[in-house]
Amino acid sequence: MKKINSIYIILVSIVLIASSKATAQISKAEIRATGLTCSMCSNAINKQLKSLPEVVDVETDLNTNTFTVKLKEGNTLSPKIFKDKVEKAGFFIGTLILTTKSETIKQSAYVLINNVSNSNTEIKIQVLDNGYVTEKEFKKLSKSLKNIATYAYNNEDDFHIKIIN
């Protein structure tokens, strides 16, 4: 009986820890892809993005190669999933802008590089890491953000962001 109680306590602890973790709550992702040459290219990205169960709708602007992805409420997606899906289609992200709840930037995975005060419940953030901006932009950012130690590490689990609204 003591062993069952111990196992129960451990399981309850794990559930509580997992449920206390903040979720990203991304409501929209605006992805500008690079390398597209035709509508078939955009179709490949569109299919990859729509394969995510959290996706409600994907709107495509062929003039700017921008994909606006609307997501289900309460999702736990991270920017990495968008990068993976675009790359799986054979292309790259030139810009990734997320509309999210302001609590998202308080998570340990997000490193805010600008000190813009924003009291809105929803904010727009741009991911500035390698793979989320063009190579040219990343080189510029690497020079201007050299004082931020984590930026140089290029850790796939850290997302350096700036608030853009």
KEROKE-15497 format. One record per residue (C-alpha): residue number from 1; residue in one letter; chain; x, y, z. Coordinates in steps of 0.1 Angstrom, whole numbers, plus 5000, padded with zeros to 4 digits. Each point is the difference from the previous one (the first is absolute). Layout:
<torzas>
{num = NUM, residu = a, chaine = A, px = X, py = Y, pz = Z}
...
</torzas>
This chain:
<torzas>
{num = 1, residu = m, chaine = A, px = 5000, py = 5000, pz = 5000}
{num = 2, residu = k, chaine = A, px = 5029, py = 5023, pz = 5008}
{num = 3, residu = k, chaine = A, px = 5015, py = 4994, pz = 4966}
{num = 4, residu = i, chaine = A, px = 4967, py = 5008, pz = 4982}
{num = 5, residu = n, chaine = A, px = 4997, py = 5033, pz = 5020}
{num = 6, residu = s, chaine = A, px = 5036, py = 5009, pz = 4990}
{num = 7, residu = i, chaine = A, px = 4994, py = 4993, pz = 4964}
{num = 8, residu = y, chaine = A, px = 4967, py = 5020, pz = 5001}
{num = 9, residu = i, chaine = A, px = 5018, py = 5030, pz = 5016}
{num = 10, residu = i, chaine = A, px = 5027, py = 4999, pz = 4973}
{num = 11, residu = l, chaine = A, px = 4974, py = 4998, pz = 4972}
{num = 12, residu = v, chaine = A, px = 4980, py = 5029, pz = 5015}
{num = 13, residu = s, chaine = A, px = 5032, py = 5021, pz = 5003}
{num = 14, residu = i, chaine = A, px = 5009, py = 4993, pz = 4964}
{num = 15, residu = v, chaine = A, px = 4966, py = 5010, pz = 4988}
{num = 16, residu = l, chaine = A, px = 5001, py = 5032, pz = 5021}
{num = 17, residu = i, chaine = A, px = 5034, py = 5010, pz = 4987}
{num = 18, residu = a, chaine = A, px = 4990, py = 4993, pz = 4964}
{num = 19, residu = s, chaine = A, px = 4968, py = 5020, pz = 5003}
{num = 20, residu = s, chaine = A, px = 5016, py = 5029, pz = 5017}
{num = 21, residu = k, chaine = A, px = 5023, py = 5006, pz = 4970}
{num = 22, residu = a, chaine = A, px = 4988, py = 5030, pz = 4980}
{num = 23, residu = t, chaine = A, px = 4987, py = 4994, pz = 4965}
{num = 24, residu = a, chaine = A, px = 5010, py = 5021, pz = 4971}
{num = 25, residu = q, chaine = A, px = 4964, py = 5009, pz = 4990}
{num = 26, residu = i, chaine = A, px = 5011, py = 5011, pz = 4965}
{num = 27, residu = s, chaine = A, px = 4968, py = 5011, pz = 4982}
{num = 28, residu = k, chaine = A, px = 5016, py = 5009, pz = 4966}
{num = 29, residu = a, chaine = A, px = 5033, py = 4995, pz = 4982}
{num = 30, residu = e, chaine = A, px = 5010, py = 5021, pz = 4970}
{num = 31, residu = i, chaine = A, px = 5027, py = 4982, pz = 4981}
{num = 32, residu = r, chaine = A, px = 5018, py = 5016, pz = 4970}
{num = 33, residu = a, chaine = A, px = 5017, py = 4972, pz = 4982}
{num = 34, residu = t, chaine = A, px = 5031, py = 5003, pz = 4978}
{num = 35, residu = g, chaine = A, px = 5009, py = 4980, pz = 4969}
{num = 36, residu = l, chaine = A, px = 4965, py = 4997, pz = 4985}
{num = 37, residu = t, chaine = A, px = 4997, py = 5003, pz = 4962}
{num = 38, residu = c, chaine = A, px = 4965, py = 4988, pz = 4992}
{num = 39, residu = s, chaine = A, px = 4966, py = 4992, pz = 5014}
{num = 40, residu = m, chaine = A, px = 5010, py = 4963, pz = 5004}
{num = 41, residu = c, chaine = A, px = 5027, py = 5011, pz = 5024}
{num = 42, residu = s, chaine = A, px = 4975, py = 5018, pz = 5022}
{num = 43, residu = n, chaine = A, px = 4977, py = 4971, pz = 4998}
{num = 44, residu = a, chaine = A, px = 5027, py = 4977, pz = 5015}
{num = 45, residu = i, chaine = A, px = 5003, py = 5024, pz = 5030}
{num = 46, residu = n, chaine = A, px = 4963, py = 5004, pz = 5003}
{num = 47, residu = k, chaine = A, px = 4995, py = 4962, pz = 5002}
{num = 48, residu = q, chaine = A, px = 5028, py = 4997, pz = 5027}
{num = 49, residu = l, chaine = A, px = 4984, py = 5027, pz = 5021}
{num = 50, residu = k, chaine = A, px = 4965, py = 4987, pz = 4997}
{num = 51, residu = s, chaine = A, px = 5013, py = 4965, pz = 5011}
{num = 52, residu = l, chaine = A, px = 5003, py = 5014, pz = 5036}
{num = 53, residu = p, chaine = A, px = 4969, py = 4992, pz = 5020}
{num = 54, residu = e, chaine = A, px = 5002, py = 5034, pz = 5018}
{num = 55, residu = v, chaine = A, px = 4995, py = 5019, pz = 4967}
{num = 56, residu = v, chaine = A, px = 4965, py = 5014, pz = 4993}
{num = 57, residu = d, chaine = A, px = 5008, py = 5017, pz = 4967}
{num = 58, residu = v, chaine = A, px = 5030, py = 5010, pz = 4977}
{num = 59, residu = e, chaine = A, px = 4997, py = 5031, pz = 4978}
{num = 60, residu = t, chaine = A, px = 5026, py = 5004, pz = 4972}
{num = 61, residu = d, chaine = A, px = 5011, py = 5032, pz = 4984}
{num = 62, residu = l, chaine = A, px = 5020, py = 4990, pz = 4968}
{num = 63, residu = n, chaine = A, px = 5012, py = 5036, pz = 4994}
{num = 64, residu = t, chaine = A, px = 5019, py = 5001, pz = 5033}
{num = 65, residu = n, chaine = A, px = 5005, py = 4963, pz = 5006}
{num = 66, residu = t, chaine = A, px = 4982, py = 5004, pz = 5034}
{num = 67, residu = f, chaine = A, px = 4981, py = 4973, pz = 5017}
{num = 68, residu = t, chaine = A, px = 4976, py = 5012, pz = 5028}
{num = 69, residu = v, chaine = A, px = 4993, py = 4970, pz = 5023}
{num = 70, residu = k, chaine = A, px = 4971, py = 5002, pz = 5024}
{num = 71, residu = l, chaine = A, px = 5002, py = 4977, pz = 5029}
{num = 72, residu = k, chaine = A, px = 4976, py = 4983, pz = 5025}
{num = 73, residu = e, chaine = A, px = 4998, py = 5016, pz = 5034}
{num = 74, residu = g, chaine = A, px = 5020, py = 4984, pz = 5027}
{num = 75, residu = n, chaine = A, px = 5027, py = 4985, pz = 4977}
{num = 76, residu = t, chaine = A, px = 5035, py = 4994, pz = 5013}
{num = 77, residu = l, chaine = A, px = 5019, py = 5005, pz = 4968}
{num = 78, residu = s, chaine = A, px = 5035, py = 5016, pz = 4999}
{num = 79, residu = p, chaine = A, px = 5016, py = 5019, pz = 4971}
{num = 80, residu = k, chaine = A, px = 5021, py = 4969, pz = 4992}
{num = 81, residu = i, chaine = A, px = 4970, py = 4981, pz = 4987}
{num = 82, residu = f, chaine = A, px = 4994, py = 5027, pz = 4973}
{num = 83, residu = k, chaine = A, px = 5037, py = 4999, pz = 4990}
{num = 84, residu = d, chaine = A, px = 4999, py = 4962, pz = 4998}
{num = 85, residu = k, chaine = A, px = 4969, py = 5000, pz = 4978}
{num = 86, residu = v, chaine = A, px = 5013, py = 5026, pz = 4976}
{num = 87, residu = e, chaine = A, px = 5033, py = 4982, pz = 4997}
{num = 88, residu = k, chaine = A, px = 4983, py = 4966, pz = 4995}
{num = 89, residu = a, chaine = A, px = 4983, py = 5016, pz = 4970}
{num = 90, residu = g, chaine = A, px = 5034, py = 5009, pz = 4987}
{num = 91, residu = f, chaine = A, px = 5001, py = 5038, pz = 5008}
{num = 92, residu = f, chaine = A, px = 5012, py = 5024, pz = 5027}
{num = 93, residu = i, chaine = A, px = 4985, py = 5026, pz = 5022}
{num = 94, residu = g, chaine = A, px = 5009, py = 5036, pz = 4992}
{num = 95, residu = t, chaine = A, px = 4978, py = 5015, pz = 5028}
{num = 96, residu = l, chaine = A, px = 4979, py = 4985, pz = 5028}
{num = 97, residu = i, chaine = A, px = 4976, py = 5022, pz = 5018}
{num = 98, residu = l, chaine = A, px = 4978, py = 4985, pz = 5027}
{num = 99, residu = t, chaine = A, px = 4969, py = 5014, pz = 5016}
{num = 100, residu = t, chaine = A, px = 4999, py = 4987, pz = 5035}
{num = 101, residu = k, chaine = A, px = 4990, py = 5007, pz = 5036}
{num = 102, residu = s, chaine = A, px = 5023, py = 5023, pz = 5019}
{num = 103, residu = e, chaine = A, px = 5007, py = 4972, pz = 5026}
{num = 104, residu = t, chaine = A, px = 5019, py = 4981, pz = 4972}
{num = 105, residu = i, chaine = A, px = 5030, py = 5023, pz = 5002}
{num = 106, residu = k, chaine = A, px = 5004, py = 4992, pz = 5037}
{num = 107, residu = q, chaine = A, px = 5008, py = 4964, pz = 4992}
{num = 108, residu = s, chaine = A, px = 5036, py = 4989, pz = 5004}
{num = 109, residu = a, chaine = A, px = 5002, py = 4990, pz = 4963}
{num = 110, residu = y, chaine = A, px = 4995, py = 5036, pz = 4989}
{num = 111, residu = v, chaine = A, px = 5027, py = 5027, pz = 5003}
{num = 112, residu = l, chaine = A, px = 4987, py = 5035, pz = 4995}
{num = 113, residu = i, chaine = A, px = 5025, py = 5023, pz = 4984}
{num = 114, residu = n, chaine = A, px = 4981, py = 5032, pz = 5000}
{num = 115, residu = n, chaine = A, px = 4985, py = 5017, pz = 5031}
{num = 116, residu = v, chaine = A, px = 4967, py = 5011, pz = 4985}
{num = 117, residu = s, chaine = A, px = 4973, py = 5002, pz = 5027}
{num = 118, residu = n, chaine = A, px = 4968, py = 4985, pz = 4988}
{num = 119, residu = s, chaine = A, px = 4970, py = 4995, pz = 5022}
{num = 120, residu = n, chaine = A, px = 4978, py = 4984, pz = 4972}
{num = 121, residu = t, chaine = A, px = 4989, py = 4965, pz = 5006}
{num = 122, residu = e, chaine = A, px = 5010, py = 4991, pz = 4964}
{num = 123, residu = i, chaine = A, px = 5033, py = 5011, pz = 4985}
{num = 124, residu = k, chaine = A, px = 5019, py = 4995, pz = 4968}
{num = 125, residu = i, chaine = A, px = 5035, py = 4987, pz = 5003}
{num = 126, residu = q, chaine = A, px = 5027, py = 4993, pz = 4974}
{num = 127, residu = v, chaine = A, px = 5024, py = 4970, pz = 5004}
{num = 128, residu = l, chaine = A, px = 5035, py = 5012, pz = 4992}
{num = 129, residu = d, chaine = A, px = 5020, py = 4967, pz = 5001}
{num = 130, residu = n, chaine = A, px = 5018, py = 4983, pz = 4972}
{num = 131, residu = g, chaine = A, px = 4975, py = 4982, pz = 4978}
{num = 132, residu = y, chaine = A, px = 4972, py = 5025, pz = 5009}
{num = 133, residu = v, chaine = A, px = 5015, py = 5029, pz = 4981}
{num = 134, residu = t, chaine = A, px = 5020, py = 5002, pz = 4967}
{num = 135, residu = e, chaine = A, px = 5038, py = 4992, pz = 5001}
{num = 136, residu = k, chaine = A, px = 5007, py = 5037, pz = 4993}
{num = 137, residu = e, chaine = A, px = 4978, py = 5012, pz = 5028}
{num = 138, residu = f, chaine = A, px = 5015, py = 4974, pz = 5024}
{num = 139, residu = k, chaine = A, px = 5035, py = 5013, pz = 4993}
{num = 140, residu = k, chaine = A, px = 4989, py = 5035, pz = 5008}
{num = 141, residu = l, chaine = A, px = 4983, py = 4988, pz = 5032}
{num = 142, residu = s, chaine = A, px = 5030, py = 4980, pz = 5010}
{num = 143, residu = k, chaine = A, px = 5021, py = 5032, pz = 5001}
{num = 144, residu = s, chaine = A, px = 4974, py = 5021, pz = 5017}
{num = 145, residu = l, chaine = A, px = 4990, py = 4974, pz = 5026}
{num = 146, residu = k, chaine = A, px = 5035, py = 4988, pz = 5008}
{num = 147, residu = n, chaine = A, px = 4995, py = 5012, pz = 5036}
{num = 148, residu = i, chaine = A, px = 4973, py = 4975, pz = 5005}
{num = 149, residu = a, chaine = A, px = 5019, py = 4969, pz = 5009}
{num = 150, residu = t, chaine = A, px = 4972, py = 4975, pz = 4992}
{num = 151, residu = y, chaine = A, px = 4997, py = 5013, pz = 4964}
{num = 152, residu = a, chaine = A, px = 5034, py = 4988, pz = 4989}
{num = 153, residu = y, chaine = A, px = 4993, py = 4965, pz = 5013}
{num = 154, residu = n, chaine = A, px = 4973, py = 4994, pz = 4974}
{num = 155, residu = n, chaine = A, px = 4981, py = 4977, pz = 5023}
{num = 156, residu = e, chaine = A, px = 4969, py = 4985, pz = 4982}
{num = 157, residu = d, chaine = A, px = 4980, py = 5003, pz = 5032}
{num = 158, residu = d, chaine = A, px = 5006, py = 5037, pz = 5007}
{num = 159, residu = f, chaine = A, px = 4980, py = 5025, pz = 4980}
{num = 160, residu = h, chaine = A, px = 5014, py = 5036, pz = 4999}
{num = 161, residu = i, chaine = A, px = 4970, py = 5023, pz = 4993}
{num = 162, residu = k, chaine = A, px = 4991, py = 5036, pz = 4997}
{num = 163, residu = i, chaine = A, px = 4966, py = 5015, pz = 5006}
{num = 164, residu = i, chaine = A, px = 4989, py = 5018, pz = 4968}
{num = 165, residu = n, chaine = A, px = 4967, py = 5017, pz = 5009}
</torzas>
